[in-house]
Amino acid sequence: MNKVVSLIKDHELPEIIRQIVGNAPKNRKVAAFMATVGPLCAMCPRVRLKYFFDSRLSALLLQVLIEGAQSSGKSFAADIEGLIMNDTLKARDKAMRRLEQEYRDKKKRRKANEKLEEEPETTIRVVPPTISKTVLTKRADMYERVFGDTLTFWMFAEELAQVTDAGKNGYSNLRTIMRTAYDLGSEFGIDFASDNSYSAIVDINICSMFCATPSAIDDYFDKKAIEGGNITRTILCRLDETLGEDGAIFTPYTPEQKAHIDRMLKRLMDETYDADGGLMPTVQLDTAWLDKTVCSWVRAKGKEASLSGSRSLDVFRKRSSVSAFRVAALCQYLYELENTLSPEVIQKRVRHIYLFMADYILDGMLERWGKRFEELNTKRENENRPGPRNILYDQLTDTFNREQLRALLEQQGKATPVKVFLSQWKKLRVIEEVEKDVYRKIQRAS
């Protein structure tokens, strides 16, 4: 299968993505696209899709990583994140957090034995990367208690170091949760005896975007993260800079562009919450038409892995396809909401997006972690490989004495006393004592 080397043209993208990517300089088009699809997936928590190789439905869940050197202009990602989230999920959360704070204030001011009303049931969507596992579990459980269903968290950090530093505290180490948060229906649970803590088994779903320097990525994606699967759930977007090049400049949005963006963001909020604040029904996207393309790409990369002997390619290709499929599905959903294109045109564009993203994600993982993954995999296989079966009895001469056996046991690091082996072998009738402390092997018929 020929590699698709470029994203579709700006004007062919879904409207809201088109407005953002269209204002990005040429060397930031793909990065702007990635910084847009991450938060937009978090804005579409009611969409369900069927990936060909999965037995259960999945959701639009992405974990985007923007990598660039210091002063490489990663702040554009924060600008895009704010554009999408400030007047939508963050504005909604602000009212929810105010309720929580008012309750805490009342709790502080209450008199002894004074009864308080029930704690407000809030459904916070935007959470910091420093959140504890207990609070995250509680917030996820609140979705189930209030709505009877799950929703998607949004997590963003301009510096991945925040996540790494928080992870040094066990209660805020989210590496395991970030793995289960990539898949709809993968549950995480905590169970404490203390009345002051919170216990629940919940389905935590997270879309995230972190900006990071290369060294911060090295710190966060350590040996455990590489072998545990955190890297394969990540879409790595590397900002390449030419030495001496000026910073990338994004064109400001016109009032008309801003109106287009705001209109679609409102539409996405309306597709999530009904007029009474409840949840809208889930929408299962018809992506069956893309199955043939997905199968062809995954199997082509599997054949390449087999021919090259690359274990990293074989492992990385699978989730590269999953993440690419979700990006493509998001674009299909946005096209269908616009309702201005024929199904044939939508499918052509979405197929192109899938193929480009699948190669882009896979190449990024192989370039960043491929060699390290191969080294760790080889080391693990060598350590787990069974050692040679050196049979102690066979290593002795036909006639041997007690000192020869003792020396051989010491050489092999065996702690069992000499007399134990001699006693067992006598019972098995495989040796006989020919004189004091001298033994001869008894040749036995097979």
N, C-alpha and C positions, 0 to 999 in steps of 0.2 A: 504494500500500500504506500503510495507517494505521500510524503510529509507535506502538510499544509503549513506553509512558512509564515503566513501573515493573517491577522485578524481581518474580518470583513470591513469594508469601508465605513467610515463614520456615519454617513447618512443612511446606511443599511441597518444600523443597530436599533434596538428598541428605543423609543422616544426619550425616556428619562436618562438612559445611558448615553444616548447620542448627544444630548445637551452637555453632559459632563465631559465625555471623551473628546467631543468636538472642540472644546476650549483648551485641551492639553497640547503642549508642543509635541512635535513628531517623536522625540525620544522618550516621551512619557505616555504615549497612547495606551499601550498594554498595561502599564502600571496604573493608569487612571481607570481603566476598565476593571482591573482586579480590585482596586480600592472602592469601586462602586458596587460590584456584584456581591461583595461580602456583606455590607450592611443591608442591601436590598433583600438578600435571602432571609435575614433576620426579620424583615418587614413582611414576609410572606409565610407565617407559621401555619396557615391552614391548608397549604398545598401539599398533596401527597403524590408520589410517583412510584412506578414499578420498574426497578432496574432489572435487566434481564437475568443477571446471575444471582439475584437475591430472592429469597423465598417470601420475604415480607415487604410491606410498603416502606418507603423511605421518605425523608423530608428534605427541604432545601437547607442543608447544613454545611457550611464552609468554614475553614480555618485558614485565613490568609496571613502570610508573613511577608512584609516589605523589608528587604535587606538593602542597606546602603551604607557607605562609609560616613564618617562624621561630616556634617555640612553638605551632604549630598542632596538636600532638598526633600527629605521624607515628610516634611510638614504638609505637603499637598494632600497626603492621605488623611490627616486630621481635618483639613478643610472640607474634604469630600464627606467624611464621616459626620461632621457638624452640619453640613448642608442637608443630609438625609435624616439625621436623628434629632437635631435640636428642637424642631417644631412638631415632632411626631412622638416617638417613644419617650424621649427625655422630658418633653412637656407633660405627657401623661404621668410619667413617674414622679415628676415634681409634686404634683397634687397628692399622690400616694405617699410619698416620703413626708410630706407636711403632716398628714394624718398620723403617721408613725411618731413623728417628733412631738406632736401635741399630746399624744398618749403618754410618751415618756416623761414629758414635763408634768403632766397631771400626776403621774406615778410618784415623781419626786416630791411634789407638794402635798400629797395626801397626808391626812392625819393618821395617827395610830388607829388600827382596826377599821379605818374608813374603806368601804367597798368601792371598787372602780367598775365601770362598765367593761364589757368584753373588749379585748384587744382588737383593733380594727383589722379586717382581713384585706390585706393589700396584695396586689399582683404586680410586683416590680419586674420590669423587663431588662433594663440596662444595669449591669453589675460591674464593679471594678475588678481588675485581675487580682487584687489583694483580698478579695472576699474569702472568708473561711468556708471550709466544707460544710460546717454545721448550718451557717446562714444560707448558703446556696441550696442545701437540701430543704431547708424550711421554706424558702421562696418557691422552689419547684413544687413542693407539696401543697403550697397555697393555691397554685393553679388548679390542682385536682380538687381541692376543697371548695373553691369558689366556682370553677367552671366545669369540673368533672372531666377535664381533659388537660393535655399538656400544651405549653407554649414554648417559644424559643427565646433564650436569653441572648443579649448582645453584650460582648465584651471587647473593649478597645484599650490599647495602651500605646502611647507615642514612644515609649521606651520599654523594650522587652525585659530590661533589667528589673523593672518593677515586679514582673512575674517571677523572675529568678530569685530575687531577694525575698519575696513573700513565701516562695516555696521552701526556703530554709527553715521556716516554721512548719512543723508537720501538719498543723491544722489548716494551713493555707496552701499546701502542696497539691496542685490541681492536675498533675500529670495523668493520673489514672482517670480522673473525671473527664479530662479533655479527650481521652480515648473513647470512653463510652458515650460522651456527648456528641460524637460524630454520627451516631446511628440512632434513629428513632426506635424506641422500644428497648434499648439497652439500659438496664436499671442500675442505679447506684444506691446503696443503703448504709445508714449508720444507726447504731442501736446503743443507747447509753442508759444506765440505770438512774442517773441523776435527774431530778425534777427540773433542774435549772438548764438542762441541755435540750436537744430536740432530736427525736428519733423518727425515722421514716425510711421507706424504700420507694424511690421515685425514679421517674424517667426524666433525666436532665438533658436538655438539648441546648447546645450553645453554638452560635455563630461568633467568630472572633476575627479581629485584625490587630496584629502587633507590628510595630515598626522596630527595627533593630540594626545595630552595627554587626559586622561579621563576628567580632569577639563575643558579643552578647548572645548570638546564636550558638556559638561553640559552647558557651557556659550552660545555656538552657537545654540544648539538645545533646546531652551527654550520652555515655554508653547505654544507660538504661533507656533513655528516650529513643535512641536509634534502634536498639534491639526490641524494645517494647512496642513499637509501632506508632509513636507520636509523629515521626517525620513523614510517614506515608499518608497521614491524614491532613497534611499541610500543603497548601499551594504556595510555593516559594516564588516571590517576584523580586528579582535582583536588579537594582538600579545601576546600570553600567555608566560610568563617567569617563570621558576622555580627559587626559591630563591637561589642565589649563583651561578647560571648557567653562563658560559662564553657566550660572545656575539656570535651571529650567523655569521658564516664565509661563504661567497659565493666564489665559485671557479672562478678564472679569465677565460675569454673566450679565446679559442684558435683562431689562425688566421682562421682556417677552419670554426669554429662556427661563427665568426664575418662575414665571407664572406656569409654564409647561411642567417644570419640576414639581412645584407645589401641588398642582392639580393631580399629578399621578401619585404623589405621596399620600394625598388625602384619599385617593381611590384605594390605595393599598391598606390604609387604616380602616376604611369602610368594609374592605373585604375580610378584615380580621374581627372587628367588633360591630355588633348590631346597634340599633338605636337605643336600646336599654342597657348597653354596656356589657352584654353577654357576648359569647363567641358566635361567629358565623359558622355555618356548616363547613366541613372540610371539602376541598375540591381535588378530585383525582385527575391528574393531567394525563391525557392520552399520548404516551410516548412510544407505543408499540412499534410505530413506523421507523423508529431509530434503532431498534434492536439489531437489525442486520448489520448496520454500520458499527455498532458497539462490539458485536461478536467478531466481526472481521478485524477490527483494530486490535482487540485483546488477543486474539489467536495469532495474528501476525507478529505481535511482540513476543508471544510465547514461543513461536518458532524461532525468532531471532535469539531469544534467550537460550534455547536448546542448542542452537548452532554455535553460539559464542561461549557457552558454558557460564554465562553471567547469572549468578544467583540474585544479585541486586536488581537486575532488569526483570527477572522473573517475578520477584516480590513487588517491586515498585509499580509495575504496569497495571496491577489490579486496582489499586485505589486511585491511581492516576486517572483511570477510566471512570471510576465512580465520581470523583470530584468534577471531572470534565462534563460528565453526564448531568450533574446538578446545575452547573453553570449554564449548560445548553437548555435545560428544562426551565430555569428561571427566565431565560430570554424568550422561550416559547410562550410561557405564561404571560409575560409582558406584551408580547406581540398580540396575543389573543385578547387581552384586555383592551388594547388599542382598537382592535377590530377594523383595521384599514387594509390588511393584506390578505391575499388568497392563501388557503392552506398550502398550496404548492410552493409559493414564495417563502412562507414561514419555514417550511421543512427544509428547503434548500439552504437558507441562512443558518438555521439551527444546526444542521448537519455540519456545515463549515465550521461553526463555532466549536462544536464538540471535537472535531478532528484537530483543530488548531490547539485547543486547550489540552487535549489528551497528550499530544506531543510536547507541548510547553511545560506541563506539570512534570511529566516523566523526565524530560531533559534536565529540568531544574533540580530534581531529586538526585539524579545520577551524577550530575556535575558537583553538587554540594556534598552528598553523602555516599555516593556509590562505592568509592574506594574504601572508605572506613567501614561500611557495612560488610564488604567482602572480607576485610581483615578480621572483623569480629566474628563473622560466620565461620570462617576457616578455623580460627582459634577455638571456638566452641565445639566444632565437630571433632577437632583433634583431641580436645580434652575429654570428650564423651566417648571417643573410640575405645573399645575394649583392648586392654593390653594383651600381649602374647600369653598363651596358656602354657607356661613353663611348668611341667609336671615335675615336682621335686624328686620323686622316685626315679624317673627316667634320667635325671642328671647325675645320679650316683653311678659309680663303676659297679661291675658285677659283684665284686667283693669290696666292702667298705668297712670302715671302723667308726666308732662313736664320734671321734674328733672330726672326721671328714663331714659327717652329717651336721655337727654343731657349726662348723665353719660355713657350710652352705646355707644354713638357716640365718646366720648373722649377715651373710652377704645379701640375702633377699629381704632382710628386715623383718623376719618372722619371729614372733615372741613365744610361740608354743615350745615348751621344753622338748629336748631330744627324746627323753624317755617316753613321752606321749606318742610320738611318731613310731618309735620302735615297738611299743606295746600294740598299737593299732595294726601295724604291718604284720606282726606275728599272728594276731588273731585272724587276719585276712589270709594268712599262709602265703605271703609273697616274699618273705625272707626267713632265713634260718640262721641261728647263731652257730658258727663253726668253731670258735674259741672265744675266750673272754673279750667282750667289747668288739668282736669282729663278726660281720654278718655277710651272708651271701644271698643274692637274689635267687628266688626259685622260679624257674622258667615254667610258666603256666600255659596250657593250651588256650587259644582264643575261644 
